[in-house]
Amino acid sequence: MDILQILYDYAFEHRMARYLEESEAYHQGVVQTQQGQQNLMIQLNAEEVRRLRECLEDMERLHELKLEAMFRAGLSVGQELSRL
């Protein structure tokens, strides 16, 4: 496994939660998103719910890739700054 992947996994599992816990905007966003999703789901039939869940899973995977890219970019910037 790549050292950057190990660092990312560690930061994701052990550090990110602390920052999110401190964010009122994050907590509000979670509640609003869950409510909106529930309101939408009750209006859909079983096939539409299945398709929506697949779409949400795909979006989650893309979001995870963006988080990893942001982590790598941030680490790269940090390394460049440490050389100044």
mmCIF file of the N, C-alpha and C atoms, coordinates in Angstrom:
data_MODEL
# 
_entry.id   MODEL 
# 
loop_
_atom_site.group_PDB 
_atom_site.id 
_atom_site.type_symbol 
_atom_site.label_atom_id 
_atom_site.label_alt_id 
_atom_site.label_comp_id 
_atom_site.label_asym_id 
_atom_site.label_entity_id 
_atom_site.label_seq_id 
_atom_site.pdbx_PDB_ins_code 
_atom_site.Cartn_x 
_atom_site.Cartn_y 
_atom_site.Cartn_z 
_atom_site.occupancy 
_atom_site.B_iso_or_equiv 
_atom_site.pdbx_formal_charge 
_atom_site.auth_seq_id 
_atom_site.auth_comp_id 
_atom_site.auth_asym_id 
_atom_site.auth_atom_id 
_atom_site.pdbx_PDB_model_num 
ATOM 1   N N  . MET A 1 1  ? 0.854   -1.188 0.000  1.00 0.00 ? 1  MET A N  1 
ATOM 2   C CA . MET A 1 1  ? 0.000   0.000  0.000  1.00 0.00 ? 1  MET A CA 1 
ATOM 3   C C  . MET A 1 1  ? 0.894   1.244  0.000  1.00 0.00 ? 1  MET A C  1 
ATOM 4   N N  . ASP A 1 2  ? 0.504   2.200  -0.745 1.00 0.00 ? 2  ASP A N  1 
ATOM 5   C CA . ASP A 1 2  ? 1.184   3.484  -0.907 1.00 0.00 ? 2  ASP A CA 1 
ATOM 6   C C  . ASP A 1 2  ? 1.141   4.288  0.397  1.00 0.00 ? 2  ASP A C  1 
ATOM 7   N N  . ILE A 1 3  ? 2.260   4.928  0.764  1.00 0.00 ? 3  ILE A N  1 
ATOM 8   C CA . ILE A 1 3  ? 2.340   5.685  2.006  1.00 0.00 ? 3  ILE A CA 1 
ATOM 9   C C  . ILE A 1 3  ? 1.294   6.800  2.068  1.00 0.00 ? 3  ILE A C  1 
ATOM 10  N N  . LEU A 1 4  ? 1.014   7.429  0.925  1.00 0.00 ? 4  LEU A N  1 
ATOM 11  C CA . LEU A 1 4  ? -0.019  8.465  0.909  1.00 0.00 ? 4  LEU A CA 1 
ATOM 12  C C  . LEU A 1 4  ? -1.389  7.888  1.230  1.00 0.00 ? 4  LEU A C  1 
ATOM 13  N N  . GLN A 1 5  ? -1.639  6.683  0.771  1.00 0.00 ? 5  GLN A N  1 
ATOM 14  C CA . GLN A 1 5  ? -2.914  6.027  1.073  1.00 0.00 ? 5  GLN A CA 1 
ATOM 15  C C  . GLN A 1 5  ? -3.016  5.713  2.559  1.00 0.00 ? 5  GLN A C  1 
ATOM 16  N N  . ILE A 1 6  ? -1.914  5.290  3.144  1.00 0.00 ? 6  ILE A N  1 
ATOM 17  C CA . ILE A 1 6  ? -1.893  4.997  4.574  1.00 0.00 ? 6  ILE A CA 1 
ATOM 18  C C  . ILE A 1 6  ? -2.155  6.271  5.377  1.00 0.00 ? 6  ILE A C  1 
ATOM 19  N N  . LEU A 1 7  ? -1.500  7.367  5.000  1.00 0.00 ? 7  LEU A N  1 
ATOM 20  C CA . LEU A 1 7  ? -1.724  8.651  5.669  1.00 0.00 ? 7  LEU A CA 1 
ATOM 21  C C  . LEU A 1 7  ? -3.169  9.113  5.507  1.00 0.00 ? 7  LEU A C  1 
ATOM 22  N N  . TYR A 1 8  ? -3.693  8.984  4.295  1.00 0.00 ? 8  TYR A N  1 
ATOM 23  C CA . TYR A 1 8  ? -5.075  9.394  4.044  1.00 0.00 ? 8  TYR A CA 1 
ATOM 24  C C  . TYR A 1 8  ? -6.042  8.573  4.898  1.00 0.00 ? 8  TYR A C  1 
ATOM 25  N N  . ASP A 1 9  ? -5.859  7.276  4.897  1.00 0.00 ? 9  ASP A N  1 
ATOM 26  C CA . ASP A 1 9  ? -6.744  6.408  5.673  1.00 0.00 ? 9  ASP A CA 1 
ATOM 27  C C  . ASP A 1 9  ? -6.693  6.766  7.159  1.00 0.00 ? 9  ASP A C  1 
ATOM 28  N N  . TYR A 1 10 ? -5.491  7.038  7.659  1.00 0.00 ? 10 TYR A N  1 
ATOM 29  C CA . TYR A 1 10 ? -5.357  7.411  9.068  1.00 0.00 ? 10 TYR A CA 1 
ATOM 30  C C  . TYR A 1 10 ? -6.085  8.729  9.345  1.00 0.00 ? 10 TYR A C  1 
ATOM 31  N N  . ALA A 1 11 ? -5.836  9.734  8.513  1.00 0.00 ? 11 ALA A N  1 
ATOM 32  C CA . ALA A 1 11 ? -6.476  11.044 8.706  1.00 0.00 ? 11 ALA A CA 1 
ATOM 33  C C  . ALA A 1 11 ? -7.992  10.916 8.609  1.00 0.00 ? 11 ALA A C  1 
ATOM 34  N N  . PHE A 1 12 ? -8.452  10.137 7.664  1.00 0.00 ? 12 PHE A N  1 
ATOM 35  C CA . PHE A 1 12 ? -9.890  9.948  7.467  1.00 0.00 ? 12 PHE A CA 1 
ATOM 36  C C  . PHE A 1 12 ? -10.524 9.288  8.695  1.00 0.00 ? 12 PHE A C  1 
ATOM 37  N N  . GLU A 1 13 ? -9.876  8.268  9.203  1.00 0.00 ? 13 GLU A N  1 
ATOM 38  C CA . GLU A 1 13 ? -10.445 7.485  10.312 1.00 0.00 ? 13 GLU A CA 1 
ATOM 39  C C  . GLU A 1 13 ? -10.252 8.139  11.683 1.00 0.00 ? 13 GLU A C  1 
ATOM 40  N N  . HIS A 1 14 ? -9.155  8.909  11.857 1.00 0.00 ? 14 HIS A N  1 
ATOM 41  C CA . HIS A 1 14 ? -8.822  9.375  13.198 1.00 0.00 ? 14 HIS A CA 1 
ATOM 42  C C  . HIS A 1 14 ? -8.842  10.898 13.378 1.00 0.00 ? 14 HIS A C  1 
ATOM 43  N N  . ARG A 1 15 ? -8.811  11.649 12.319 1.00 0.00 ? 15 ARG A N  1 
ATOM 44  C CA . ARG A 1 15 ? -8.719  13.091 12.471 1.00 0.00 ? 15 ARG A CA 1 
ATOM 45  C C  . ARG A 1 15 ? -9.931  13.852 11.930 1.00 0.00 ? 15 ARG A C  1 
ATOM 46  N N  . MET A 1 16 ? -10.494 13.394 10.860 1.00 0.00 ? 16 MET A N  1 
ATOM 47  C CA . MET A 1 16 ? -11.555 14.141 10.196 1.00 0.00 ? 16 MET A CA 1 
ATOM 48  C C  . MET A 1 16 ? -12.785 14.312 11.090 1.00 0.00 ? 16 MET A C  1 
ATOM 49  N N  . ALA A 1 17 ? -13.149 13.292 11.819 1.00 0.00 ? 17 ALA A N  1 
ATOM 50  C CA . ALA A 1 17 ? -14.342 13.360 12.672 1.00 0.00 ? 17 ALA A CA 1 
ATOM 51  C C  . ALA A 1 17 ? -14.256 14.511 13.661 1.00 0.00 ? 17 ALA A C  1 
ATOM 52  N N  . ARG A 1 18 ? -13.069 14.754 14.204 1.00 0.00 ? 18 ARG A N  1 
ATOM 53  C CA . ARG A 1 18 ? -12.893 15.833 15.175 1.00 0.00 ? 18 ARG A CA 1 
ATOM 54  C C  . ARG A 1 18 ? -13.249 17.186 14.556 1.00 0.00 ? 18 ARG A C  1 
ATOM 55  N N  . TYR A 1 19 ? -12.827 17.407 13.331 1.00 0.00 ? 19 TYR A N  1 
ATOM 56  C CA . TYR A 1 19 ? -13.119 18.674 12.662 1.00 0.00 ? 19 TYR A CA 1 
ATOM 57  C C  . TYR A 1 19 ? -14.601 18.790 12.328 1.00 0.00 ? 19 TYR A C  1 
ATOM 58  N N  . LEU A 1 20 ? -15.204 17.694 11.900 1.00 0.00 ? 20 LEU A N  1 
ATOM 59  C CA . LEU A 1 20 ? -16.626 17.726 11.565 1.00 0.00 ? 20 LEU A CA 1 
ATOM 60  C C  . LEU A 1 20 ? -17.490 17.925 12.801 1.00 0.00 ? 20 LEU A C  1 
ATOM 61  N N  . GLU A 1 21 ? -17.076 17.327 13.913 1.00 0.00 ? 21 GLU A N  1 
ATOM 62  C CA . GLU A 1 21 ? -17.837 17.474 15.155 1.00 0.00 ? 21 GLU A CA 1 
ATOM 63  C C  . GLU A 1 21 ? -17.919 18.931 15.602 1.00 0.00 ? 21 GLU A C  1 
ATOM 64  N N  . GLU A 1 22 ? -16.920 19.716 15.261 1.00 0.00 ? 22 GLU A N  1 
ATOM 65  C CA . GLU A 1 22 ? -16.863 21.122 15.657 1.00 0.00 ? 22 GLU A CA 1 
ATOM 66  C C  . GLU A 1 22 ? -17.669 22.034 14.736 1.00 0.00 ? 22 GLU A C  1 
ATOM 67  N N  . SER A 1 23 ? -18.170 21.510 13.643 1.00 0.00 ? 23 SER A N  1 
ATOM 68  C CA . SER A 1 23 ? -18.833 22.330 12.625 1.00 0.00 ? 23 SER A CA 1 
ATOM 69  C C  . SER A 1 23 ? -20.351 22.273 12.744 1.00 0.00 ? 23 SER A C  1 
ATOM 70  N N  . GLU A 1 24 ? -20.928 23.373 13.176 1.00 0.00 ? 24 GLU A N  1 
ATOM 71  C CA . GLU A 1 24 ? -22.389 23.460 13.251 1.00 0.00 ? 24 GLU A CA 1 
ATOM 72  C C  . GLU A 1 24 ? -22.999 23.368 11.852 1.00 0.00 ? 24 GLU A C  1 
ATOM 73  N N  . ALA A 1 25 ? -22.337 23.969 10.870 1.00 0.00 ? 25 ALA A N  1 
ATOM 74  C CA . ALA A 1 25 ? -22.834 23.917 9.488  1.00 0.00 ? 25 ALA A CA 1 
ATOM 75  C C  . ALA A 1 25 ? -22.898 22.474 8.994  1.00 0.00 ? 25 ALA A C  1 
ATOM 76  N N  . TYR A 1 26 ? -21.914 21.671 9.359  1.00 0.00 ? 26 TYR A N  1 
ATOM 77  C CA . TYR A 1 26 ? -21.919 20.255 8.971  1.00 0.00 ? 26 TYR A CA 1 
ATOM 78  C C  . TYR A 1 26 ? -23.113 19.534 9.575  1.00 0.00 ? 26 TYR A C  1 
ATOM 79  N N  . HIS A 1 27 ? -23.332 19.744 10.872 1.00 0.00 ? 27 HIS A N  1 
ATOM 80  C CA . HIS A 1 27 ? -24.441 19.069 11.552 1.00 0.00 ? 27 HIS A CA 1 
ATOM 81  C C  . HIS A 1 27 ? -25.790 19.497 10.960 1.00 0.00 ? 27 HIS A C  1 
ATOM 82  N N  . GLN A 1 28 ? -25.945 20.764 10.672 1.00 0.00 ? 28 GLN A N  1 
ATOM 83  C CA . GLN A 1 28 ? -27.183 21.246 10.049 1.00 0.00 ? 28 GLN A CA 1 
ATOM 84  C C  . GLN A 1 28 ? -27.353 20.641 8.659  1.00 0.00 ? 28 GLN A C  1 
ATOM 85  N N  . GLY A 1 29 ? -26.263 20.567 7.916  1.00 0.00 ? 29 GLY A N  1 
ATOM 86  C CA . GLY A 1 29 ? -26.316 19.979 6.583  1.00 0.00 ? 29 GLY A CA 1 
ATOM 87  C C  . GLY A 1 29 ? -26.711 18.519 6.599  1.00 0.00 ? 29 GLY A C  1 
ATOM 88  N N  . VAL A 1 30 ? -26.210 17.779 7.578  1.00 0.00 ? 30 VAL A N  1 
ATOM 89  C CA . VAL A 1 30 ? -26.566 16.361 7.710  1.00 0.00 ? 30 VAL A CA 1 
ATOM 90  C C  . VAL A 1 30 ? -28.058 16.217 7.953  1.00 0.00 ? 30 VAL A C  1 
ATOM 91  N N  . VAL A 1 31 ? -28.584 16.993 8.898  1.00 0.00 ? 31 VAL A N  1 
ATOM 92  C CA . VAL A 1 31 ? -30.010 16.910 9.229  1.00 0.00 ? 31 VAL A CA 1 
ATOM 93  C C  . VAL A 1 31 ? -30.866 17.282 8.017  1.00 0.00 ? 31 VAL A C  1 
ATOM 94  N N  . GLN A 1 32 ? -30.535 18.374 7.364  1.00 0.00 ? 32 GLN A N  1 
ATOM 95  C CA . GLN A 1 32 ? -31.312 18.819 6.206  1.00 0.00 ? 32 GLN A CA 1 
ATOM 96  C C  . GLN A 1 32 ? -31.262 17.803 5.070  1.00 0.00 ? 32 GLN A C  1 
ATOM 97  N N  . THR A 1 33 ? -30.091 17.246 4.847  1.00 0.00 ? 33 THR A N  1 
ATOM 98  C CA . THR A 1 33 ? -29.934 16.263 3.773  1.00 0.00 ? 33 THR A CA 1 
ATOM 99  C C  . THR A 1 33 ? -30.735 15.002 4.071  1.00 0.00 ? 33 THR A C  1 
ATOM 100 N N  . GLN A 1 34 ? -30.671 14.531 5.303  1.00 0.00 ? 34 GLN A N  1 
ATOM 101 C CA . GLN A 1 34 ? -31.424 13.335 5.680  1.00 0.00 ? 34 GLN A CA 1 
ATOM 102 C C  . GLN A 1 34 ? -32.930 13.567 5.558  1.00 0.00 ? 34 GLN A C  1 
ATOM 103 N N  . GLN A 1 35 ? -33.392 14.726 5.987  1.00 0.00 ? 35 GLN A N  1 
ATOM 104 C CA . GLN A 1 35 ? -34.820 15.036 5.882  1.00 0.00 ? 35 GLN A CA 1 
ATOM 105 C C  . GLN A 1 35 ? -35.254 15.106 4.423  1.00 0.00 ? 35 GLN A C  1 
ATOM 106 N N  . GLY A 1 36 ? -34.463 15.771 3.603  1.00 0.00 ? 36 GLY A N  1 
ATOM 107 C CA . GLY A 1 36 ? -34.788 15.865 2.186  1.00 0.00 ? 36 GLY A CA 1 
ATOM 108 C C  . GLY A 1 36 ? -34.807 14.510 1.507  1.00 0.00 ? 36 GLY A C  1 
ATOM 109 N N  . GLN A 1 37 ? -33.837 13.682 1.851  1.00 0.00 ? 37 GLN A N  1 
ATOM 110 C CA . GLN A 1 37 ? -33.780 12.339 1.268  1.00 0.00 ? 37 GLN A CA 1 
ATOM 111 C C  . GLN A 1 37 ? -34.995 11.516 1.690  1.00 0.00 ? 37 GLN A C  1 
ATOM 112 N N  . GLN A 1 38 ? -35.362 11.587 2.957  1.00 0.00 ? 38 GLN A N  1 
ATOM 113 C CA . GLN A 1 38 ? -36.533 10.844 3.434  1.00 0.00 ? 38 GLN A CA 1 
ATOM 114 C C  . GLN A 1 38 ? -37.808 11.334 2.749  1.00 0.00 ? 38 GLN A C  1 
ATOM 115 N N  . ASN A 1 39 ? -37.947 12.650 2.626  1.00 0.00 ? 39 ASN A N  1 
ATOM 116 C CA . ASN A 1 39 ? -39.126 13.210 1.957  1.00 0.00 ? 39 ASN A CA 1 
ATOM 117 C C  . ASN A 1 39 ? -39.214 12.762 0.505  1.00 0.00 ? 39 ASN A C  1 
ATOM 118 N N  . LEU A 1 40 ? -38.082 12.673 -0.153 1.00 0.00 ? 40 LEU A N  1 
ATOM 119 C CA . LEU A 1 40 ? -38.070 12.218 -1.541 1.00 0.00 ? 40 LEU A CA 1 
ATOM 120 C C  . LEU A 1 40 ? -38.382 10.726 -1.630 1.00 0.00 ? 40 LEU A C  1 
ATOM 121 N N  . MET A 1 41 ? -37.771 9.931  -0.776 1.00 0.00 ? 41 MET A N  1 
ATOM 122 C CA . MET A 1 41 ? -37.942 8.473  -0.837 1.00 0.00 ? 41 MET A CA 1 
ATOM 123 C C  . MET A 1 41 ? -39.397 8.045  -0.675 1.00 0.00 ? 41 MET A C  1 
ATOM 124 N N  . ILE A 1 42 ? -40.155 8.725  0.180  1.00 0.00 ? 42 ILE A N  1 
ATOM 125 C CA . ILE A 1 42 ? -41.539 8.302  0.401  1.00 0.00 ? 42 ILE A CA 1 
ATOM 126 C C  . ILE A 1 42 ? -42.419 8.574  -0.820 1.00 0.00 ? 42 ILE A C  1 
ATOM 127 N N  . GLN A 1 43 ? -41.935 9.377  -1.744 1.00 0.00 ? 43 GLN A N  1 
ATOM 128 C CA . GLN A 1 43 ? -42.699 9.683  -2.947 1.00 0.00 ? 43 GLN A CA 1 
ATOM 129 C C  . GLN A 1 43 ? -42.363 8.753  -4.113 1.00 0.00 ? 43 GLN A C  1 
ATOM 130 N N  . LEU A 1 44 ? -41.369 7.887  -3.929 1.00 0.00 ? 44 LEU A N  1 
ATOM 131 C CA . LEU A 1 44 ? -40.897 7.038  -5.024 1.00 0.00 ? 44 LEU A CA 1 
ATOM 132 C C  . LEU A 1 44 ? -41.384 5.605  -4.870 1.00 0.00 ? 44 LEU A C  1 
ATOM 133 N N  . ASN A 1 45 ? -41.498 4.924  -6.010 1.00 0.00 ? 45 ASN A N  1 
ATOM 134 C CA . ASN A 1 45 ? -41.798 3.495  -5.956 1.00 0.00 ? 45 ASN A CA 1 
ATOM 135 C C  . ASN A 1 45 ? -40.502 2.721  -5.722 1.00 0.00 ? 45 ASN A C  1 
ATOM 136 N N  . ALA A 1 46 ? -40.606 1.413  -5.543 1.00 0.00 ? 46 ALA A N  1 
ATOM 137 C CA . ALA A 1 46 ? -39.446 0.594  -5.175 1.00 0.00 ? 46 ALA A CA 1 
ATOM 138 C C  . ALA A 1 46 ? -38.319 0.683  -6.205 1.00 0.00 ? 46 ALA A C  1 
ATOM 139 N N  . GLU A 1 47 ? -38.650 0.660  -7.482 1.00 0.00 ? 47 GLU A N  1 
ATOM 140 C CA . GLU A 1 47 ? -37.622 0.742  -8.527 1.00 0.00 ? 47 GLU A CA 1 
ATOM 141 C C  . GLU A 1 47 ? -36.942 2.113  -8.512 1.00 0.00 ? 47 GLU A C  1 
ATOM 142 N N  . GLU A 1 48 ? -37.697 3.145  -8.321 1.00 0.00 ? 48 GLU A N  1 
ATOM 143 C CA . GLU A 1 48 ? -37.121 4.492  -8.272 1.00 0.00 ? 48 GLU A CA 1 
ATOM 144 C C  . GLU A 1 48 ? -36.226 4.656  -7.043 1.00 0.00 ? 48 GLU A C  1 
ATOM 145 N N  . VAL A 1 49 ? -36.619 4.068  -5.929 1.00 0.00 ? 49 VAL A N  1 
ATOM 146 C CA . VAL A 1 49 ? -35.794 4.101  -4.717 1.00 0.00 ? 49 VAL A CA 1 
ATOM 147 C C  . VAL A 1 49 ? -34.482 3.374  -4.971 1.00 0.00 ? 49 VAL A C  1 
ATOM 148 N N  . ARG A 1 50 ? -34.553 2.213  -5.606 1.00 0.00 ? 50 ARG A N  1 
ATOM 149 C CA . ARG A 1 50 ? -33.344 1.444  -5.921 1.00 0.00 ? 50 ARG A CA 1 
ATOM 150 C C  . ARG A 1 50 ? -32.408 2.255  -6.795 1.00 0.00 ? 50 ARG A C  1 
ATOM 151 N N  . ARG A 1 51 ? -32.951 2.880  -7.836 1.00 0.00 ? 51 ARG A N  1 
ATOM 152 C CA . ARG A 1 51 ? -32.134 3.682  -8.752 1.00 0.00 ? 51 ARG A CA 1 
ATOM 153 C C  . ARG A 1 51 ? -31.542 4.902  -8.045 1.00 0.00 ? 51 ARG A C  1 
ATOM 154 N N  . LEU A 1 52 ? -32.326 5.525  -7.175 1.00 0.00 ? 52 LEU A N  1 
ATOM 155 C CA . LEU A 1 52 ? -31.832 6.672  -6.421 1.00 0.00 ? 52 LEU A CA 1 
ATOM 156 C C  . LEU A 1 52 ? -30.687 6.251  -5.508 1.00 0.00 ? 52 LEU A C  1 
ATOM 157 N N  . ARG A 1 53 ? -30.848 5.127  -4.834 1.00 0.00 ? 53 ARG A N  1 
ATOM 158 C CA . ARG A 1 53 ? -29.783 4.642  -3.938 1.00 0.00 ? 53 ARG A CA 1 
ATOM 159 C C  . ARG A 1 53 ? -28.502 4.349  -4.716 1.00 0.00 ? 53 ARG A C  1 
ATOM 160 N N  . GLU A 1 54 ? -28.632 3.763  -5.892 1.00 0.00 ? 54 GLU A N  1 
ATOM 161 C CA . GLU A 1 54 ? -27.456 3.507  -6.728 1.00 0.00 ? 54 GLU A CA 1 
ATOM 162 C C  . GLU A 1 54 ? -26.775 4.822  -7.104 1.00 0.00 ? 54 GLU A C  1 
ATOM 163 N N  . CYS A 1 55 ? -27.579 5.799  -7.459 1.00 0.00 ? 55 CYS A N  1 
ATOM 164 C CA . CYS A 1 55 ? -27.046 7.114  -7.816 1.00 0.00 ? 55 CYS A CA 1 
ATOM 165 C C  . CYS A 1 55 ? -26.339 7.752  -6.623 1.00 0.00 ? 55 CYS A C  1 
ATOM 166 N N  . LEU A 1 56 ? -26.948 7.670  -5.446 1.00 0.00 ? 56 LEU A N  1 
ATOM 167 C CA . LEU A 1 56 ? -26.335 8.230  -4.243 1.00 0.00 ? 56 LEU A CA 1 
ATOM 168 C C  . LEU A 1 56 ? -25.023 7.526  -3.900 1.00 0.00 ? 56 LEU A C  1 
ATOM 169 N N  . GLU A 1 57 ? -24.973 6.219  -4.104 1.00 0.00 ? 57 GLU A N  1 
ATOM 170 C CA . GLU A 1 57 ? -23.740 5.473  -3.865 1.00 0.00 ? 57 GLU A CA 1 
ATOM 171 C C  . GLU A 1 57 ? -22.651 5.912  -4.830 1.00 0.00 ? 57 GLU A C  1 
ATOM 172 N N  . ASP A 1 58 ? -23.013 6.111  -6.104 1.00 0.00 ? 58 ASP A N  1 
ATOM 173 C CA . ASP A 1 58 ? -22.048 6.598  -7.092 1.00 0.00 ? 58 ASP A CA 1 
ATOM 174 C C  . ASP A 1 58 ? -21.546 7.990  -6.719 1.00 0.00 ? 58 ASP A C  1 
ATOM 175 N N  . MET A 1 59 ? -22.448 8.848  -6.273 1.00 0.00 ? 59 MET A N  1 
ATOM 176 C CA . MET A 1 59 ? -22.066 10.198 -5.866 1.00 0.00 ? 59 MET A CA 1 
ATOM 177 C C  . MET A 1 59 ? -21.153 10.155 -4.645 1.00 0.00 ? 59 MET A C  1 
ATOM 178 N N  . GLU A 1 60 ? -21.428 9.255  -3.722 1.00 0.00 ? 60 GLU A N  1 
ATOM 179 C CA . GLU A 1 60 ? -20.596 9.109  -2.528 1.00 0.00 ? 60 GLU A CA 1 
ATOM 180 C C  . GLU A 1 60 ? -19.179 8.678  -2.915 1.00 0.00 ? 60 GLU A C  1 
ATOM 181 N N  . ARG A 1 61 ? -19.086 7.750  -3.854 1.00 0.00 ? 61 ARG A N  1 
ATOM 182 C CA . ARG A 1 61 ? -17.762 7.289  -4.306 1.00 0.00 ? 61 ARG A CA 1 
ATOM 183 C C  . ARG A 1 61 ? -16.998 8.440  -4.958 1.00 0.00 ? 61 ARG A C  1 
ATOM 184 N N  . LEU A 1 62 ? -17.662 9.234  -5.773 1.00 0.00 ? 62 LEU A N  1 
ATOM 185 C CA . LEU A 1 62 ? -16.999 10.393 -6.375 1.00 0.00 ? 62 LEU A CA 1 
ATOM 186 C C  . LEU A 1 62 ? -16.555 11.388 -5.307 1.00 0.00 ? 62 LEU A C  1 
ATOM 187 N N  . HIS A 1 63 ? -17.383 11.584 -4.304 1.00 0.00 ? 63 HIS A N  1 
ATOM 188 C CA . HIS A 1 63 ? -17.035 12.488 -3.206 1.00 0.00 ? 63 HIS A CA 1 
ATOM 189 C C  . HIS A 1 63 ? -15.798 11.971 -2.469 1.00 0.00 ? 63 HIS A C  1 
ATOM 190 N N  . GLU A 1 64 ? -15.733 10.669 -2.249 1.00 0.00 ? 64 GLU A N  1 
ATOM 191 C CA . GLU A 1 64 ? -14.566 10.078 -1.587 1.00 0.00 ? 64 GLU A CA 1 
ATOM 192 C C  . GLU A 1 64 ? -13.302 10.306 -2.409 1.00 0.00 ? 64 GLU A C  1 
ATOM 193 N N  . LEU A 1 65 ? -13.412 10.178 -3.729 1.00 0.00 ? 65 LEU A N  1 
ATOM 194 C CA . LEU A 1 65 ? -12.257 10.428 -4.593 1.00 0.00 ? 65 LEU A CA 1 
ATOM 195 C C  . LEU A 1 65 ? -11.826 11.892 -4.521 1.00 0.00 ? 65 LEU A C  1 
ATOM 196 N N  . LYS A 1 66 ? -12.790 12.795 -4.441 1.00 0.00 ? 66 LYS A N  1 
ATOM 197 C CA . LYS A 1 66 ? -12.462 14.219 -4.299 1.00 0.00 ? 66 LYS A CA 1 
ATOM 198 C C  . LYS A 1 66 ? -11.785 14.495 -2.961 1.00 0.00 ? 66 LYS A C  1 
ATOM 199 N N  . LEU A 1 67 ? -12.276 13.875 -1.892 1.00 0.00 ? 67 LEU A N  1 
ATOM 200 C CA . LEU A 1 67 ? -11.643 14.048 -0.585 1.00 0.00 ? 67 LEU A CA 1 
ATOM 201 C C  . LEU A 1 67 ? -10.193 13.575 -0.611 1.00 0.00 ? 67 LEU A C  1 
ATOM 202 N N  . GLU A 1 68 ? -9.968  12.439 -1.231 1.00 0.00 ? 68 GLU A N  1 
ATOM 203 C CA . GLU A 1 68 ? -8.614  11.917 -1.312 1.00 0.00 ? 68 GLU A CA 1 
ATOM 204 C C  . GLU A 1 68 ? -7.725  12.835 -2.142 1.00 0.00 ? 68 GLU A C  1 
ATOM 205 N N  . ALA A 1 69 ? -8.249  13.347 -3.243 1.00 0.00 ? 69 ALA A N  1 
ATOM 206 C CA . ALA A 1 69 ? -7.480  14.274 -4.071 1.00 0.00 ? 69 ALA A CA 1 
ATOM 207 C C  . ALA A 1 69 ? -7.161  15.548 -3.289 1.00 0.00 ? 69 ALA A C  1 
ATOM 208 N N  . MET A 1 70 ? -8.118  16.060 -2.518 1.00 0.00 ? 70 MET A N  1 
ATOM 209 C CA . MET A 1 70 ? -7.893  17.254 -1.718 1.00 0.00 ? 70 MET A CA 1 
ATOM 210 C C  . MET A 1 70 ? -6.828  16.990 -0.657 1.00 0.00 ? 70 MET A C  1 
ATOM 211 N N  . PHE A 1 71 ? -6.874  15.837 -0.036 1.00 0.00 ? 71 PHE A N  1 
ATOM 212 C CA . PHE A 1 71 ? -5.869  15.471 0.956  1.00 0.00 ? 71 PHE A CA 1 
ATOM 213 C C  . PHE A 1 71 ? -4.478  15.467 0.318  1.00 0.00 ? 71 PHE A C  1 
ATOM 214 N N  . ARG A 1 72 ? -4.376  14.819 -0.836 1.00 0.00 ? 72 ARG A N  1 
ATOM 215 C CA . ARG A 1 72 ? -3.080  14.748 -1.516 1.00 0.00 ? 72 ARG A CA 1 
ATOM 216 C C  . ARG A 1 72 ? -2.592  16.129 -1.925 1.00 0.00 ? 72 ARG A C  1 
ATOM 217 N N  . ALA A 1 73 ? -3.503  16.975 -2.403 1.00 0.00 ? 73 ALA A N  1 
ATOM 218 C CA . ALA A 1 73 ? -3.128  18.341 -2.782 1.00 0.00 ? 73 ALA A CA 1 
ATOM 219 C C  . ALA A 1 73 ? -2.678  19.133 -1.559 1.00 0.00 ? 73 ALA A C  1 
ATOM 220 N N  . GLY A 1 74 ? -3.400  19.003 -0.462 1.00 0.00 ? 74 GLY A N  1 
ATOM 221 C CA . GLY A 1 74 ? -3.027  19.699 0.764  1.00 0.00 ? 74 GLY A CA 1 
ATOM 222 C C  . GLY A 1 74 ? -1.680  19.246 1.296  1.00 0.00 ? 74 GLY A C  1 
ATOM 223 N N  . LEU A 1 75 ? -1.443  17.957 1.244  1.00 0.00 ? 75 LEU A N  1 
ATOM 224 C CA . LEU A 1 75 ? -0.158  17.429 1.686  1.00 0.00 ? 75 LEU A CA 1 
ATOM 225 C C  . LEU A 1 75 ? 0.963   17.957 0.801  1.00 0.00 ? 75 LEU A C  1 
ATOM 226 N N  . SER A 1 76 ? 0.721   18.006 -0.485 1.00 0.00 ? 76 SER A N  1 
ATOM 227 C CA . SER A 1 76 ? 1.709   18.521 -1.424 1.00 0.00 ? 76 SER A CA 1 
ATOM 228 C C  . SER A 1 76 ? 2.039   19.991 -1.142 1.00 0.00 ? 76 SER A C  1 
ATOM 229 N N  . VAL A 1 77 ? 1.012   20.787 -0.896 1.00 0.00 ? 77 VAL A N  1 
ATOM 230 C CA . VAL A 1 77 ? 1.216   22.195 -0.558 1.00 0.00 ? 77 VAL A CA 1 
ATOM 231 C C  . VAL A 1 77 ? 2.013   22.305 0.740  1.00 0.00 ? 77 VAL A C  1 
ATOM 232 N N  . GLY A 1 78 ? 1.670   21.498 1.726  1.00 0.00 ? 78 GLY A N  1 
ATOM 233 C CA . GLY A 1 78 ? 2.402   21.499 2.986  1.00 0.00 ? 78 GLY A CA 1 
ATOM 234 C C  . GLY A 1 78 ? 3.866   21.166 2.799  1.00 0.00 ? 78 GLY A C  1 
ATOM 235 N N  . GLN A 1 79 ? 4.140   20.207 1.945  1.00 0.00 ? 79 GLN A N  1 
ATOM 236 C CA . GLN A 1 79 ? 5.530   19.842 1.678  1.00 0.00 ? 79 GLN A CA 1 
ATOM 237 C C  . GLN A 1 79 ? 6.269   20.995 0.996  1.00 0.00 ? 79 GLN A C  1 
ATOM 238 N N  . GLU A 1 80 ? 5.621   21.635 0.055  1.00 0.00 ? 80 GLU A N  1 
ATOM 239 C CA . GLU A 1 80 ? 6.243   22.777 -0.636 1.00 0.00 ? 80 GLU A CA 1 
ATOM 240 C C  . GLU A 1 80 ? 6.495   23.924 0.342  1.00 0.00 ? 80 GLU A C  1 
ATOM 241 N N  . LEU A 1 81 ? 5.548   24.197 1.228  1.00 0.00 ? 81 LEU A N  1 
ATOM 242 C CA . LEU A 1 81 ? 5.725   25.270 2.210  1.00 0.00 ? 81 LEU A CA 1 
ATOM 243 C C  . LEU A 1 81 ? 6.840   24.981 3.189  1.00 0.00 ? 81 LEU A C  1 
ATOM 244 N N  . SER A 1 82 ? 7.015   23.703 3.511  1.00 0.00 ? 82 SER A N  1 
ATOM 245 C CA . SER A 1 82 ? 8.070   23.358 4.463  1.00 0.00 ? 82 SER A CA 1 
ATOM 246 C C  . SER A 1 82 ? 9.473   23.555 3.867  1.00 0.00 ? 82 SER A C  1 
ATOM 247 N N  . ARG A 1 83 ? 9.551   23.650 2.564  1.00 0.00 ? 83 ARG A N  1 
ATOM 248 C CA . ARG A 1 83 ? 10.834  23.856 1.889  1.00 0.00 ? 83 ARG A CA 1 
ATOM 249 C C  . ARG A 1 83 ? 11.217  25.337 1.793  1.00 0.00 ? 83 ARG A C  1 
ATOM 250 N N  . LEU A 1 84 ? 10.294  26.226 2.116  1.00 0.00 ? 84 LEU A N  1 
ATOM 251 C CA . LEU A 1 84 ? 10.572  27.655 2.014  1.00 0.00 ? 84 LEU A CA 1 
ATOM 252 C C  . LEU A 1 84 ? 11.442  28.139 3.147  1.00 0.00 ? 84 LEU A C  1 
# 
